[in-house]
Amino acid sequence: MSPFEPATGENFLLAALPRREHRRFLASCRPVELAFADVLADSGERIRHVYFPTASFVSQKMPANGGTNLDVGLVGDEGMVGIALALGVDVSPLHAVVQGEGPALRMGAATFRRQLAASPALLRVLNSYFYVLMSQLAQTAVCTRFHVLEARLARLLLMTQDRAHTDALHITHELLAGRLGVRRAGVTTAAISLQRLELISYHRGNITIRDRGGLKAAACECYAADNNVYARMMGKRARVAVVASRTAHAPQS
C-alpha cells in the first residue's frame, strides 16, 4: 500500500494568506484541469494568466542555445506560475509546461493585478515566495556545479514525488536528463545505482519510490535546504501545511 495520501486540493502559497484574504482571493479564481504537456507560459511572451497548482505540477524552463530548454524549477501546490506579474512585469522570463496533470486555480492577469493592489497581505506573501524562488535557484546552481549526479537525481525524484503526491512516477530517462541538464546515459547510470540500493525501481518510463528515507539520505543537502527556506519564509499556515504533506510521505511501519 502506498504511504501517500491524496493531495489536499489546497495551494500552500495561498494558505499563507490570512483567512479573509484567502477566501476573497479564491472567489476570483477559476478551477481548471491541467493536461500533460500543456504550455502555460512562453518565454518572452505576455503573461495572460497566473496558475496555482493544487494537485498538478509544472516544469519551468529557461531557453538555451540551439532551441533547447533547461529546467530551472518545478512548481506544484507550494507555489505559482506567473510570479513576474507581482513584480510589475507582464512578460514571462520562463517557458512553463505541465509535467503532472491535475487540477489548479487560474486567474487572469488583470484580475490578479487588482487583487494585488487591494491586498498588502498578498503582496507580502508573494514577496516572501519570490525570495524562496531566488534562494532555490541559487541552491540549484550550487547543486549543479558541486554535487554528483546520483545525489542530484535523488533530489529531483523527491521534489517530483512531493508535488505528484504519489510514489509511482511516470517519467522517462529522457525527461530526467532534460531536467538535470545531462545526457540520458548519465541518468541511466545514476538510476541503476539507486535501484541497486533498492531506493527506487523503474521500468519503461515508470519510476517507483521504494524507500523515501533512503532516497533522502542519498540526496544532497539541497533538498532539505529548499524545504527549510520555504517553511521559514512562508508563514505559519503554509508551514503547517507543508509539514503535514511531507509527513504523509514518510514510510509507514
Protein Blocks (a to p, Z undefined) as FASTA:
>chain_A
ZZbdcdehiafklmmpcfklmmmmmmmpccddddehiafbdehiacfbdcddfbbccddd
dddehhiacdfbdcdfkbcehklmmnopabdfbdcddfbgcddddddfklmmmmmmmmmk
lmmmmmmmmmmmmmmmmmmmmmmmmpcfklmmmmmmmmmmmmnopabdcddfklmmmmno
pafklmmmmmmmmmmnomacceehiacdfblmlmmmmpcfklmmmmmmmmmmnojklmmm
mmmmmmmmpccZZ
